[in-house]
Structures are given as C-alpha cells and as structure tokens.
Amino acid sequence: MKPLKVHYFQHIAGEGFGSCYEYLKSIGAQISATEFFALPVEMALEIEALPAIEDIDLLIIMGGAMSVNDEANYPWLKIEKRWIRRYLSLGKPAIGLCLGGQLIANALGASVRLNEQQELGWTKVFRTQHGLSDYFEIPKELEIMQWHSETFEIPKGGVRLAENNVCANQMYQIGKNVLGFQFHPEITPKVLQMYIENEEHEKVFSGAYVQSLDTLKQTKKTRFQKGNELLIDAINYVLGFGQGVQKKAANA
C-alpha cells in the first residue's frame, strides 16, 4: 500500500506542523512542506514551483501573521490561492488552520475582513446545528486557542460548524473533504510559546477578548489535548476514515 503523502503550507518560521505531526508519522505518512516565509518578499513565485497536485493526498494549510488580502507585500499569496483553487477543484482533502482557513475561503471567492474584536487566548466555541452527525461532528462546546484579528465568510457551498459571540464564523465544512478552522486545534506548548514571544515583540493585539500574555504563559499542558484530538479527527474525516477511529486509520 502506498504511503499517505501529506503536504503543508507554512507561513511562519518556527511554527512547524503543530500537534498532528506525530500522529501522521505514526500512520506512515510522508510529510513535505512549502515554507513561504523563507521566500524573498520581492520574489515572483511561479505556480510551477509549488508541488504537483497529483502527488499530494492531504493538504494542511497553517496559520500566519499576514492577511490573505496583503498580496502587495506578500506577492506569493496570489499564487498560493491559485494553487489551492486547482487542488480543491479535484475534490482532494484539505484542512485550513486560522490563516489557512481564511486562505481556503478566499481562494473560493469568500471575503476575509477584520473582525469587530480581536480574539487571543483560550475561548469557548459552540457547535451549530450543522456540527452534528450529518457533517463533521464537534463537541457541543469546546475551549480552544484563538489568535486572530480577521475572519472569513463561509465559502459558497460550505456550512458553518462552530461559532461564538466574538466571531460568528469559527469553523466550516465543504463537502466531505474540506474543513476550515478560525481557531487553533493544532496548538502545542512549544507553538504557543513562539506566539507569545512574537506578540511580546510586536504588540499587535489588544481588546476585551485578548488574554494577558502572563496568563497564557501559565497554560497547563492538559488544556491542549481536546483541540489536538479534534484535529486528528478532522484529518481522519477528510481522508474518509470517519471520526474517533485513530486505530483504524493507523492500520489502513
């Protein structure tokens, strides 16, 4: 049986692949990456420089500090979105995390704009009527890490799976093969520390729904578990394994 070929788009140096790396390695996946952050800003990226779509079984698009609308400062964004459209047009599995969810939405014609409130820290998101068995099923409520000032509109053909009173569109699904998250189920203690260090340096976030960095530094490791498990479920779901079936996926 051919190994699962997983490719991820990375936009921030040091972010890595988050919590799902060990799981994907445990099921024998071959993992590769495109590191957009390493490209010179002025570089005119050609779409042919990105991986061949037919060589990828699962695409995971990570987060980033830039806006999907900032093509003037990050010209490779236009090529990345064009490649994503081609990939999705073939009905292939994809997961977008924060900026990644925004990129998928925007590539499919949905707008991405500033949210009324910035959202940073541990918040609760709530399952919508769609987040049940007919679609990807999420917990009725979930405490999860947020780190965003923008939000996506739900792409045409998509359904909203999660929401809260700060940001209405927290998660969406398209077909059975695409899941877009506004929050960060992949977050690990190491990645959170990187985010905190960047925020201490840049001082980007402020507002009623922004937790203090000192509070975030005290986060217990157990707090990451439910989000990490949700992401594994999401991977299995878009690959057609179903949910709650890590052993089945590993033995497939």
FIKOLZA-1660 file (N, C-alpha, C; in steps of 0.1 Angstrom, whole numbers, plus 5000, padded with zeros to 4 digits):
% residues 252
   i   px   py   pz ch aa at
   1 5008 4988 5000  A  M  N
   1 5000 5000 5000  A  M CA
   1 5009 5013 5000  A  M  C
   2 5005 5022 4991  A  K  N
   2 5013 5034 4990  A  K CA
   2 5012 5043 5003  A  K  C
   3 5023 5049 5008  A  P  N
   3 5021 5057 5020  A  P CA
   3 5013 5070 5017  A  P  C
   4 5007 5075 5027  A  L  N
   4 4999 5088 5026  A  L CA
   4 5009 5099 5024  A  L  C
   5 5007 5107 5014  A  K  N
   5 5015 5119 5011  A  K CA
   5 5008 5131 5016  A  K  C
   6 5014 5137 5027  A  V  N
   6 5008 5149 5033  A  V CA
   6 5017 5161 5030  A  V  C
   7 5012 5172 5025  A  H  N
   7 5019 5184 5023  A  H CA
   7 5013 5195 5031  A  H  C
   8 5022 5204 5037  A  Y  N
   8 5017 5215 5044  A  Y CA
   8 5023 5228 5040  A  Y  C
   9 5015 5239 5040  A  F  N
   9 5019 5252 5037  A  F CA
   9 5022 5259 5050  A  F  C
  10 5034 5264 5051  A  Q  N
  10 5039 5270 5064  A  Q CA
  10 5042 5285 5061  A  Q  C
  11 5037 5294 5069  A  H  N
  11 5038 5308 5067  A  H CA
  11 5046 5316 5078  A  H  C
  12 5049 5309 5089  A  I  N
  12 5057 5315 5100  A  I CA
  12 5069 5306 5103  A  I  C
  13 5080 5312 5104  A  A  N
  13 5092 5304 5108  A  A CA
  13 5091 5299 5122  A  A  C
  14 5094 5286 5124  A  G  N
  14 5094 5280 5137  A  G CA
  14 5081 5274 5141  A  G  C
  15 5070 5277 5133  A  E  N
  15 5057 5271 5137  A  E CA
  15 5056 5256 5136  A  E  C
  16 5063 5251 5126  A  G  N
  16 5062 5236 5124  A  G CA
  16 5049 5231 5120  A  G  C
  17 5046 5219 5123  A  F  N
  17 5034 5212 5119  A  F CA
  17 5024 5211 5130  A  F  C
  18 5027 5216 5142  A  G  N
  18 5017 5215 5153  A  G CA
  18 5016 5201 5158  A  G  C
  19 5004 5198 5164  A  S  N
  19 5002 5186 5171  A  S CA
  19 5001 5174 5163  A  S  C
  20 4997 5175 5150  A  C  N
  20 4994 5164 5142  A  C CA
  20 5006 5156 5136  A  C  C
  21 5018 5162 5138  A  Y  N
  21 5030 5156 5132  A  Y CA
  21 5032 5142 5137  A  Y  C
  22 5031 5139 5150  A  E  N
  22 5034 5126 5155  A  E CA
  22 5024 5116 5150  A  E  C
  23 5011 5120 5150  A  Y  N
  23 5000 5111 5145  A  Y CA
  23 5003 5107 5131  A  Y  C
  24 5005 5117 5122  A  L  N
  24 5007 5114 5108  A  L CA
  24 5019 5105 5106  A  L  C
  25 5030 5107 5114  A  K  N
  25 5042 5098 5113  A  K CA
  25 5038 5084 5117  A  K  C
  26 5029 5083 5127  A  S  N
  26 5025 5070 5133  A  S CA
  26 5017 5062 5123  A  S  C
  27 5011 5068 5113  A  I  N
  27 5003 5061 5103  A  I CA
  27 5011 5060 5090  A  I  C
  28 5024 5063 5091  A  G  N
  28 5033 5061 5080  A  G CA
  28 5033 5071 5069  A  G  C
  29 5028 5083 5072  A  A  N
  29 5026 5094 5062  A  A CA
  29 5040 5099 5058  A  A  C
  30 5041 5103 5046  A  Q  N
  30 5053 5110 5041  A  Q CA
  30 5049 5125 5041  A  Q  C
  31 5057 5133 5049  A  I  N
  31 5053 5147 5051  A  I CA
  31 5063 5156 5044  A  I  C
  32 5058 5166 5037  A  S  N
  32 5067 5176 5030  A  S CA
  32 5060 5190 5032  A  S  C
  33 5068 5200 5029  A  A  N
  33 5063 5214 5032  A  A CA
  33 5068 5224 5022  A  A  C
  34 5060 5234 5020  A  T  N
  34 5064 5246 5013  A  T CA
  34 5065 5257 5024  A  T  C
  35 5076 5263 5025  A  E  N
  35 5079 5273 5035  A  E CA
  35 5079 5287 5029  A  E  C
  36 5067 5293 5028  A  F  N
  36 5065 5306 5022  A  F CA
  36 5073 5317 5029  A  F  C
  37 5074 5316 5042  A  F  N
  37 5081 5326 5050  A  F CA
  37 5096 5327 5046  A  F  C
  38 5101 5317 5040  A  A  N
  38 5115 5317 5036  A  A CA
  38 5118 5324 5022  A  A  C
  39 5107 5327 5015  A  L  N
  39 5108 5333 5002  A  L CA
  39 5111 5348 5003  A  L  C
  40 5120 5353 4995  A  P  N
  40 5122 5368 4995  A  P CA
  40 5109 5375 4991  A  P  C
  41 5106 5385 4998  A  V  N
  41 5093 5392 4997  A  V CA
  41 5091 5397 4982  A  V  C
  42 5102 5401 4976  A  E  N
  42 5101 5406 4962  A  E CA
  42 5101 5395 4951  A  E  C
  43 5102 5382 4956  A  M  N
  43 5103 5371 4946  A  M CA
  43 5090 5369 4939  A  M  C
  44 5091 5368 4926  A  A  N
  44 5079 5365 4918  A  A CA
  44 5078 5349 4917  A  A  C
  45 5070 5344 4926  A  L  N
  45 5068 5329 4926  A  L CA
  45 5060 5324 4915  A  L  C
  46 5065 5314 4908  A  E  N
  46 5057 5307 4897  A  E CA
  46 5049 5295 4903  A  E  C
  47 5037 5293 4898  A  I  N
  47 5029 5283 4903  A  I CA
  47 5036 5269 4901  A  I  C
  48 5044 5268 4891  A  E  N
  48 5051 5255 4888  A  E CA
  48 5061 5252 4899  A  E  C
  49 5065 5262 4907  A  A  N
  49 5074 5259 4917  A  A CA
  49 5068 5252 4929  A  A  C
  50 5055 5252 4930  A  L  N
  50 5048 5245 4941  A  L CA
  50 5046 5230 4937  A  L  C
  51 5043 5222 4947  A  P  N
  51 5043 5207 4944  A  P CA
  51 5032 5204 4934  A  P  C
  52 5035 5193 4927  A  A  N
  52 5025 5187 4918  A  A CA
  52 5013 5182 4925  A  A  C
  53 5001 5187 4922  A  I  N
  53 4989 5184 4929  A  I CA
  53 4986 5169 4930  A  I  C
  54 4989 5162 4919  A  E  N
  54 4986 5148 4918  A  E CA
  54 4995 5140 4928  A  E  C
  55 5006 5146 4933  A  D  N
  55 5015 5139 4943  A  D CA
  55 5010 5141 4957  A  D  C
  56 4999 5148 4960  A  I  N
  56 4995 5151 4974  A  I CA
  56 4982 5144 4977  A  I  C
  57 4981 5137 4988  A  D  N
  57 4969 5131 4993  A  D CA
  57 4961 5139 5003  A  D  C
  58 4969 5148 5010  A  L  N
  58 4962 5156 5020  A  L CA
  58 4970 5169 5021  A  L  C
  59 4963 5181 5021  A  L  N
  59 4969 5194 5022  A  L CA
  59 4965 5200 5036  A  L  C
  60 4975 5205 5043  A  I  N
  60 4972 5212 5056  A  I CA
  60 4978 5226 5055  A  I  C
  61 4970 5236 5056  A  I  N
  61 4975 5250 5055  A  I CA
  61 4975 5256 5069  A  I  C
  62 4987 5260 5073  A  M  N
  62 4989 5265 5086  A  M CA
  62 4986 5280 5087  A  M  C
  63 4988 5285 5099  A  G  N
  63 4984 5299 5102  A  G CA
  63 4995 5309 5098  A  G  C
  64 4993 5321 5101  A  G  N
  64 5003 5331 5097  A  G CA
  64 4999 5345 5102  A  G  C
  65 5009 5354 5103  A  A  N
  65 5006 5368 5108  A  A CA
  65 5001 5377 5098  A  A  C
  66 5003 5374 5085  A  M  N
  66 4998 5383 5074  A  M CA
  66 4983 5381 5071  A  M  C
  67 4978 5390 5064  A  S  N
  67 4964 5389 5059  A  S CA
  67 4964 5383 5045  A  S  C
  68 4953 5375 5042  A  V  N
  68 4952 5369 5029  A  V CA
  68 4950 5380 5019  A  V  C
  69 4947 5392 5023  A  N  N
  69 4944 5403 5014  A  N CA
  69 4957 5411 5011  A  N  C
  70 4968 5408 5017  A  D  N
  70 4980 5416 5016  A  D CA
  70 4989 5411 5005  A  D  C
  71 4984 5410 4993  A  E  N
  71 4992 5404 4982  A  E CA
  71 5002 5414 4977  A  E  C
  72 5001 5427 4981  A  A  N
  72 5011 5437 4977  A  A CA
  72 5024 5435 4984  A  A  C
  73 5023 5431 4997  A  N  N
  73 5035 5429 5005  A  N CA
  73 5040 5414 5004  A  N  C
  74 5031 5405 5001  A  Y  N
  74 5034 5391 5000  A  Y CA
  74 5028 5386 4987  A  Y  C
  75 5035 5389 4976  A  P  N
  75 5030 5385 4963  A  P CA
  75 5028 5370 4960  A  P  C
  76 5034 5362 4968  A  W  N
  76 5032 5347 4967  A  W CA
  76 5018 5343 4971  A  W  C
  77 5011 5352 4979  A  L  N
  77 4998 5348 4983  A  L CA
  77 4989 5346 4971  A  L  C
  78 4990 5354 4961  A  K  N
  78 4982 5352 4949  A  K CA
  78 4984 5338 4942  A  K  C
  79 4996 5334 4942  A  I  N
  79 5000 5321 4936  A  I CA
  79 4995 5310 4945  A  I  C
  80 4997 5312 4958  A  E  N
  80 4992 5301 4968  A  E CA
  80 4977 5299 4966  A  E  C
  81 4970 5310 4965  A  K  N
  81 4955 5309 4964  A  K CA
  81 4951 5302 4951  A  K  C
  82 4958 5306 4940  A  R  N
  82 4955 5299 4927  A  R CA
  82 4958 5284 4928  A  R  C
  83 4969 5280 4934  A  W  N
  83 4972 5266 4936  A  W CA
  83 4961 5259 4944  A  W  C
  84 4957 5266 4955  A  I  N
  84 4947 5260 4964  A  I CA
  84 4934 5257 4956  A  I  C
  85 4930 5267 4947  A  R  N
  85 4918 5265 4939  A  R CA
  85 4919 5253 4930  A  R  C
  86 4931 5251 4924  A  R  N
  86 4933 5240 4915  A  R CA
  86 4932 5227 4923  A  R  C
  87 4938 5227 4935  A  Y  N
  87 4938 5215 4943  A  Y CA
  87 4924 5211 4947  A  Y  C
  88 4917 5221 4952  A  L  N
  88 4903 5218 4956  A  L CA
  88 4894 5214 4945  A  L  C
  89 4896 5219 4933  A  S  N
  89 4888 5216 4922  A  S CA
  89 4888 5201 4918  A  S  C
  90 4898 5194 4923  A  L  N
  90 4899 5180 4921  A  L CA
  90 4892 5172 4932  A  L  C
  91 4886 5179 4942  A  G  N
  91 4880 5172 4953  A  G CA
  91 4889 5165 4963  A  G  C
  92 4901 5170 4964  A  K  N
  92 4911 5164 4973  A  K CA
  92 4910 5169 4987  A  K  C
  93 4914 5162 4997  A  P  N
  93 4913 5165 5011  A  P CA
  93 4921 5177 5015  A  P  C
  94 4916 5186 5023  A  A  N
  94 4923 5198 5028  A  A CA
  94 4918 5203 5041  A  A  C
  95 4927 5208 5049  A  I  N
  95 4924 5214 5062  A  I CA
  95 4931 5227 5063  A  I  C
  96 4924 5238 5067  A  G  N
  96 4929 5251 5069  A  G CA
  96 4928 5255 5083  A  G  C
  97 4939 5260 5089  A  L  N
  97 4940 5264 5103  A  L CA
  97 4943 5279 5104  A  L  C
  98 4933 5286 5109  A  C  N
  98 4934 5301 5111  A  C CA
  98 4936 5308 5098  A  C  C
  99 4948 5313 5095  A  L  N
  99 4951 5319 5082  A  L CA
  99 4948 5308 5071  A  L  C
 100 4951 5296 5074  A  G  N
 100 4948 5285 5064  A  G CA
 100 4933 5284 5060  A  G  C
 101 4925 5285 5071  A  G  N
 101 4910 5285 5068  A  G CA
 101 4906 5297 5060  A  G  C
 102 4912 5309 5063  A  Q  N
 102 4909 5321 5056  A  Q CA
 102 4914 5320 5041  A  Q  C
 103 4925 5314 5039  A  L  N
 103 4931 5312 5025  A  L CA
 103 4921 5303 5017  A  L  C
 104 4917 5292 5023  A  I  N
 104 4907 5284 5015  A  I CA
 104 4895 5291 5012  A  I  C
 105 4889 5298 5021  A  A  N
 105 4877 5306 5019  A  A CA
 105 4879 5316 5008  A  A  C
 106 4890 5324 5009  A  N  N
 106 4893 5334 5000  A  N CA
 106 4896 5329 4986  A  N  C
 107 4903 5318 4985  A  A  N
 107 4905 5312 4972  A  A CA
 107 4893 5307 4965  A  A  C
 108 4882 5305 4973  A  L  N
 108 4869 5300 4967  A  L CA
 108 4860 5312 4966  A  L  C
 109 4865 5324 4968  A  G  N
 109 4856 5336 4965  A  G CA
 109 4850 5343 4977  A  G  C
 110 4852 5338 4989  A  A  N
 110 4846 5344 5001  A  A CA
 110 4856 5355 5006  A  A  C
 111 4850 5365 5012  A  S  N
 111 4858 5376 5017  A  S CA
 111 4864 5373 5031  A  S  C
 112 4875 5379 5033  A  V  N
 112 4882 5379 5046  A  V CA
 112 4884 5393 5050  A  V  C
 113 4880 5396 5062  A  R  N
 113 4879 5410 5067  A  R CA
 113 4883 5411 5082  A  R  C
 114 4885 5423 5087  A  L  N
 114 4887 5425 5101  A  L CA
 114 4875 5420 5109  A  L  C
 115 4877 5413 5120  A  N  N
 115 4866 5410 5129  A  N CA
 115 4864 5422 5138  A  N  C
 116 4852 5423 5143  A  E  N
 116 4849 5435 5152  A  E CA
 116 4858 5435 5164  A  E  C
 117 4862 5423 5169  A  Q  N
 117 4870 5422 5181  A  Q CA
 117 4882 5413 5177  A  Q  C
 118 4894 5417 5182  A  Q  N
 118 4905 5407 5182  A  Q CA
 118 4902 5396 5192  A  Q  C
 119 4907 5384 5189  A  E  N
 119 4905 5373 5198  A  E CA
 119 4918 5366 5200  A  E  C
 120 4923 5366 5212  A  L  N
 120 4935 5360 5215  A  L CA
 120 4934 5353 5229  A  L  C
 121 4937 5340 5229  A  G  N
 121 4937 5333 5242  A  G CA
 121 4927 5321 5241  A  G  C
 122 4924 5316 5253  A  W  N
 122 4915 5304 5254  A  W CA
 122 4901 5309 5255  A  W  C
 123 4893 5306 5245  A  T  N
 123 4879 5309 5245  A  T CA
 123 4870 5297 5242  A  T  C
 124 4857 5298 5244  A  K  N
 124 4849 5287 5240  A  K CA
 124 4842 5289 5227  A  K  C
 125 4841 5278 5219  A  V  N
 125 4833 5279 5206  A  V CA
 125 4822 5268 5208  A  V  C
 126 4811 5270 5201  A  F  N
 126 4799 5262 5202  A  F CA
 126 4795 5256 5189  A  F  C
 127 4791 5244 5190  A  R  N
 127 4786 5237 5178  A  R CA
 127 4773 5243 5173  A  R  C
 128 4772 5245 5160  A  T  N
 128 4760 5249 5153  A  T CA
 128 4751 5237 5150  A  T  C
 129 4740 5239 5145  A  Q  N
 129 4731 5228 5141  A  Q CA
 129 4737 5219 5131  A  Q  C
 130 4747 5224 5123  A  H  N
 130 4753 5216 5113  A  H CA
 130 4764 5207 5119  A  H  C
 131 4769 5211 5131  A  G  N
 131 4781 5203 5136  A  G CA
 131 4776 5190 5143  A  G  C
 132 4768 5183 5136  A  L  N
 132 4763 5170 5141  A  L CA
 132 4766 5159 5132  A  L  C
 133 4760 5148 5133  A  S  N
 133 4764 5136 5126  A  S CA
 133 4764 5136 5110  A  S  C
 134 4755 5145 5105  A  D  N
 134 4755 5146 5090  A  D CA
 134 4767 5153 5085  A  D  C
 135 4775 5160 5093  A  Y  N
 135 4787 5167 5090  A  Y CA
 135 4798 5162 5099  A  Y  C
 136 4809 5169 5098  A  F  N
 136 4820 5166 5108  A  F CA
 136 4814 5170 5122  A  F  C
 137 4815 5161 5131  A  E  N
 137 4809 5164 5145  A  E CA
 137 4819 5169 5154  A  E  C
 138 4816 5181 5160  A  I  N
 138 4824 5187 5170  A  I CA
 138 4817 5186 5184  A  I  C
 139 4824 5188 5195  A  P  N
 139 4818 5189 5208  A  P CA
 139 4807 5200 5209  A  P  C
 140 4798 5198 5217  A  K  N
 140 4787 5209 5219  A  K CA
 140 4794 5222 5222  A  K  C
 141 4804 5222 5231  A  E  N
 141 4812 5234 5233  A  E CA
 141 4827 5229 5235  A  E  C
 142 4836 5238 5231  A  L  N
 142 4850 5234 5231  A  L CA
 142 4858 5246 5235  A  L  C
 143 4867 5245 5245  A  E  N
 143 4876 5255 5249  A  E CA
 143 4888 5254 5240  A  E  C
 144 4892 5264 5233  A  I  N
 144 4902 5263 5223  A  I CA
 144 4911 5276 5222  A  I  C
 145 4923 5275 5216  A  M  N
 145 4931 5287 5215  A  M CA
 145 4928 5295 5202  A  M  C
 146 4927 5308 5204  A  Q  N
 146 4924 5317 5194  A  Q CA
 146 4936 5327 5192  A  Q  C
 147 4938 5332 5180  A  W  N
 147 4949 5341 5178  A  W CA
 147 4946 5348 5164  A  W  C
 148 4936 5357 5164  A  H  N
 148 4933 5363 5151  A  H CA
 148 4926 5377 5153  A  H  C
 149 4928 5385 5143  A  S  N
 149 4921 5398 5142  A  S CA
 149 4911 5398 5130  A  S  C
 150 4913 5389 5121  A  E  N
 150 4904 5388 5109  A  E CA
 150 4895 5376 5109  A  E  C
 151 4886 5375 5101  A  T  N
 151 4877 5364 5100  A  T CA
 151 4873 5362 5086  A  T  C
 152 4869 5349 5082  A  F  N
 152 4864 5346 5069  A  F CA
 152 4849 5346 5068  A  F  C
 153 4843 5348 5057  A  E  N
 153 4830 5345 5054  A  E CA
 153 4829 5330 5050  A  E  C
 154 4818 5324 5052  A  I  N
 154 4817 5310 5048  A  I CA
 154 4817 5309 5033  A  I  C
 155 4825 5300 5027  A  P  N
 155 4826 5299 5012  A  P CA
 155 4813 5294 5006  A  P  C
 156 4810 5297 4994  A  K  N
 156 4798 5291 4987  A  K CA
 156 4798 5276 4988  A  K  C
 157 4787 5270 4992  A  G  N
 157 4787 5255 4993  A  G CA
 157 4791 5250 5006  A  G  C
 158 4796 5259 5015  A  G  N
 158 4801 5255 5028  A  G CA
 158 4790 5256 5039  A  G  C
 159 4792 5250 5050  A  V  N
 159 4783 5251 5061  A  V CA
 159 4791 5255 5074  A  V  C
 160 4786 5263 5082  A  R  N
 160 4792 5267 5095  A  R CA
 160 4790 5257 5105  A  R  C
 161 4801 5252 5111  A  L  N
 161 4801 5242 5121  A  L CA
 161 4802 5247 5136  A  L  C
 162 4809 5258 5137  A  A  N
 162 4811 5264 5151  A  A CA
 162 4811 5279 5151  A  A  C
 163 4807 5284 5162  A  E  N
 163 4806 5299 5164  A  E CA
 163 4808 5303 5178  A  E  C
 164 4810 5316 5181  A  N  N
 164 4809 5321 5194  A  N CA
 164 4804 5336 5193  A  N  C
 165 4803 5343 5204  A  N  N
 165 4797 5356 5203  A  N CA
 165 4808 5367 5200  A  N  C
 166 4820 5363 5198  A  V  N
 166 4831 5372 5194  A  V CA
 166 4833 5372 5179  A  V  C
 167 4832 5360 5174  A  C  N
 167 4835 5357 5160  A  C CA
 167 4825 5347 5155  A  C  C
 168 4816 5351 5146  A  A  N
 168 4805 5342 5143  A  A CA
 168 4810 5329 5135  A  A  C
 169 4819 5331 5126  A  N  N
 169 4824 5320 5118  A  N CA
 169 4837 5314 5123  A  N  C
 170 4835 5303 5131  A  Q  N
 170 4847 5297 5137  A  Q CA
 170 4852 5285 5130  A  Q  C
 171 4843 5279 5122  A  M  N
 171 4847 5266 5115  A  M CA
 171 4837 5264 5104  A  M  C
 172 4841 5258 5093  A  Y  N
 172 4832 5255 5082  A  Y CA
 172 4837 5241 5075  A  Y  C
 173 4827 5236 5068  A  Q  N
 173 4830 5224 5061  A  Q CA
 173 4824 5225 5046  A  Q  C
 174 4832 5220 5037  A  I  N
 174 4828 5220 5023  A  I CA
 174 4828 5205 5018  A  I  C
 175 4817 5200 5014  A  G  N
 175 4817 5186 5010  A  G CA
 175 4821 5177 5022  A  G  C
 176 4828 5166 5019  A  K  N
 176 4833 5157 5029  A  K CA
 176 4848 5158 5030  A  K  C
 177 4854 5167 5023  A  N  N
 177 4869 5167 5021  A  N CA
 177 4876 5180 5026  A  N  C
 178 4868 5190 5030  A  V  N
 178 4875 5203 5033  A  V CA
 178 4869 5208 5047  A  V  C
 179 4878 5211 5056  A  L  N
 179 4875 5217 5069  A  L CA
 179 4883 5229 5071  A  L  C
 180 4877 5241 5074  A  G  N
 180 4884 5253 5077  A  G CA
 180 4882 5257 5091  A  G  C
 181 4892 5260 5098  A  F  N
 181 4891 5264 5112  A  F CA
 181 4896 5279 5114  A  F  C
 182 4889 5287 5122  A  Q  N
 182 4894 5300 5125  A  Q CA
 182 4903 5299 5138  A  Q  C
 183 4900 5289 5146  A  F  N
 183 4908 5287 5158  A  F CA
 183 4920 5278 5156  A  F  C
 184 4927 5274 5166  A  H  N
 184 4940 5267 5165  A  H CA
 184 4939 5253 5172  A  H  C
 185 4933 5243 5166  A  P  N
 185 4933 5230 5173  A  P CA
 185 4947 5224 5173  A  P  C
 186 4956 5228 5165  A  E  N
 186 4970 5222 5164  A  E CA
 186 4979 5227 5174  A  E  C
 187 4975 5237 5182  A  I  N
 187 4985 5244 5191  A  I CA
 187 4991 5235 5201  A  I  C
 188 5004 5236 5203  A  T  N
 188 5011 5229 5213  A  T CA
 188 5018 5239 5223  A  T  C
 189 5023 5234 5234  A  P  N
 189 5030 5244 5243  A  P CA
 189 5042 5251 5236  A  P  C
 190 5049 5244 5227  A  K  N
 190 5060 5250 5220  A  K CA
 190 5055 5261 5211  A  K  C
 191 5045 5258 5203  A  V  N
 191 5040 5268 5194  A  V CA
 191 5034 5280 5201  A  V  C
 192 5027 5277 5212  A  L  N
 192 5021 5288 5220  A  L CA
 192 5032 5297 5225  A  L  C
 193 5043 5292 5229  A  Q  N
 193 5054 5300 5234  A  Q CA
 193 5060 5309 5223  A  Q  C
 194 5060 5303 5211  A  M  N
 194 5065 5311 5199  A  M CA
 194 5056 5323 5197  A  M  C
 195 5042 5320 5197  A  Y  N
 195 5033 5331 5195  A  Y CA
 195 5034 5342 5206  A  Y  C
 196 5036 5338 5218  A  I  N
 196 5037 5347 5229  A  I CA
 196 5050 5356 5227  A  I  C
 197 5061 5350 5224  A  E  N
 197 5073 5357 5222  A  E CA
 197 5072 5367 5210  A  E  C
 198 5065 5363 5200  A  N  N
 198 5062 5372 5188  A  N CA
 198 5053 5384 5193  A  N  C
 199 5043 5381 5200  A  E  N
 199 5034 5391 5205  A  E CA
 199 5041 5401 5214  A  E  C
 200 5049 5396 5223  A  E  N
 200 5057 5405 5232  A  E CA
 200 5065 5415 5224  A  E  C
 201 5070 5410 5213  A  H  N
 201 5079 5418 5204  A  H CA
 201 5071 5428 5196  A  H  C
 202 5060 5423 5190  A  E  N
 202 5052 5431 5180  A  E CA
 202 5041 5440 5187  A  E  C
 203 5036 5435 5198  A  K  N
 203 5025 5441 5205  A  K CA
 203 5013 5445 5195  A  K  C
 204 5008 5434 5189  A  V  N
 204 4998 5436 5178  A  V CA
 204 4984 5436 5184  A  V  C
 205 4981 5428 5194  A  F  N
 205 4967 5425 5199  A  F CA
 205 4964 5433 5211  A  F  C
 206 4951 5438 5212  A  S  N
 206 4946 5444 5224  A  S CA
 206 4931 5444 5223  A  S  C
 207 4924 5444 5234  A  G  N
 207 4909 5445 5234  A  G CA
 207 4903 5436 5245  A  G  C
 208 4890 5436 5245  A  A  N
 208 4883 5429 5256  A  A CA
 208 4884 5414 5256  A  A  C
 209 4887 5408 5244  A  Y  N
 209 4888 5394 5243  A  Y CA
 209 4903 5389 5240  A  Y  C
 210 4912 5397 5246  A  V  N
 210 4926 5394 5245  A  V CA
 210 4931 5391 5259  A  V  C
 211 4935 5379 5261  A  Q  N
 211 4940 5375 5274  A  Q CA
 211 4955 5380 5276  A  Q  C
 212 4959 5382 5288  A  S  N
 212 4972 5387 5291  A  S CA
 212 4982 5376 5287  A  S  C
 213 4994 5380 5283  A  L  N
 213 5004 5370 5279  A  L CA
 213 5009 5363 5292  A  L  C
 214 5009 5370 5303  A  D  N
 214 5013 5363 5316  A  D CA
 214 5004 5352 5319  A  D  C
 215 4991 5354 5317  A  T  N
 215 4981 5343 5319  A  T CA
 215 4983 5331 5309  A  T  C
 216 4986 5334 5297  A  L  N
 216 4988 5324 5287  A  L CA
 216 5001 5316 5290  A  L  C
 217 5011 5322 5296  A  K  N
 217 5023 5315 5299  A  K CA
 217 5021 5304 5310  A  K  C
 218 5010 5306 5317  A  Q  N
 218 5007 5296 5328  A  Q CA
 218 4998 5284 5323  A  Q  C
 219 4995 5284 5310  A  T  N
 219 4987 5273 5305  A  T CA
 219 4992 5259 5308  A  T  C
 220 4983 5251 5313  A  K  N
 220 4987 5237 5316  A  K CA
 220 4987 5229 5304  A  K  C
 221 4995 5219 5303  A  K  N
 221 4997 5210 5291  A  K CA
 221 4984 5203 5288  A  K  C
 222 4976 5200 5298  A  T  N
 222 4964 5192 5295  A  T CA
 222 4953 5200 5288  A  T  C
 223 4955 5213 5288  A  R  N
 223 4945 5222 5281  A  R CA
 223 4945 5221 5266  A  R  C
 224 4956 5216 5260  A  F  N
 224 4958 5215 5246  A  F CA
 224 4952 5202 5240  A  F  C
 225 4948 5192 5249  A  Q  N
 225 4945 5179 5245  A  Q CA
 225 4933 5178 5236  A  Q  C
 226 4922 5185 5240  A  K  N
 226 4909 5183 5232  A  K CA
 226 4911 5189 5218  A  K  C
 227 4917 5200 5217  A  G  N
 227 4919 5206 5204  A  G CA
 227 4928 5197 5195  A  G  C
 228 4939 5191 5201  A  N  N
 228 4947 5182 5193  A  N CA
 228 4940 5170 5189  A  N  C
 229 4931 5165 5197  A  E  N
 229 4923 5153 5194  A  E CA
 229 4913 5156 5183  A  E  C
 230 4907 5169 5183  A  L  N
 230 4898 5173 5173  A  L CA
 230 4905 5174 5159  A  L  C
 231 4917 5178 5159  A  L  N
 231 4925 5179 5146  A  L CA
 231 4927 5165 5141  A  L  C
 232 4931 5155 5149  A  I  N
 232 4933 5142 5144  A  I CA
 232 4920 5136 5138  A  I  C
 233 4909 5139 5145  A  D  N
 233 4896 5135 5140  A  D CA
 233 4893 5142 5126  A  D  C
 234 4897 5154 5125  A  A  N
 234 4895 5162 5113  A  A CA
 234 4903 5155 5101  A  A  C
 235 4915 5152 5104  A  I  N
 235 4923 5145 5094  A  I CA
 235 4917 5132 5090  A  I  C
 236 4913 5124 5099  A  N  N
 236 4907 5111 5096  A  N CA
 236 4894 5114 5087  A  N  C
 237 4886 5124 5091  A  Y  N
 237 4874 5126 5084  A  Y CA
 237 4876 5130 5070  A  Y  C
 238 4885 5140 5067  A  V  N
 238 4886 5144 5053  A  V CA
 238 4893 5133 5045  A  V  C
 239 4900 5124 5051  A  L  N
 239 4906 5113 5044  A  L CA
 239 4896 5101 5042  A  L  C
 240 4884 5102 5048  A  G  N
 240 4874 5092 5046  A  G CA
 240 4875 5081 5056  A  G  C
 241 4882 5082 5067  A  F  N
 241 4883 5072 5077  A  F CA
 241 4872 5073 5087  A  F  C
 242 4865 5084 5088  A  G  N
 242 4854 5087 5098  A  G CA
 242 4860 5094 5110  A  G  C
 243 4853 5094 5121  A  Q  N
 243 4858 5100 5133  A  Q CA
 243 4860 5091 5145  A  Q  C
 244 4869 5094 5154  A  G  N
 244 4872 5086 5165  A  G CA
 244 4877 5073 5162  A  G  C
 245 4885 5072 5151  A  V  N
 245 4890 5059 5146  A  V CA
 245 4905 5060 5143  A  V  C
 246 4913 5064 5153  A  Q  N
 246 4927 5065 5151  A  Q CA
 246 4933 5052 5148  A  Q  C
 247 4929 5041 5155  A  K  N
 247 4935 5028 5153  A  K CA
 247 4931 5023 5139  A  K  C
 248 4919 5026 5134  A  K  N
 248 4916 5022 5121  A  K CA
 248 4924 5029 5110  A  K  C
 249 4926 5042 5112  A  A  N
 249 4935 5049 5103  A  A CA
 249 4949 5044 5103  A  A  C
 250 4954 5041 5115  A  A  N
 250 4968 5037 5116  A  A CA
 250 4970 5023 5109  A  A  C
 251 4959 5015 5109  A  N  N
 251 4961 5002 5104  A  N CA
 251 4956 5001 5089  A  N  C
 252 4951 5012 5084  A  A  N
 252 4946 5012 5070  A  A CA
 252 4957 5009 5060  A  A  C
% end
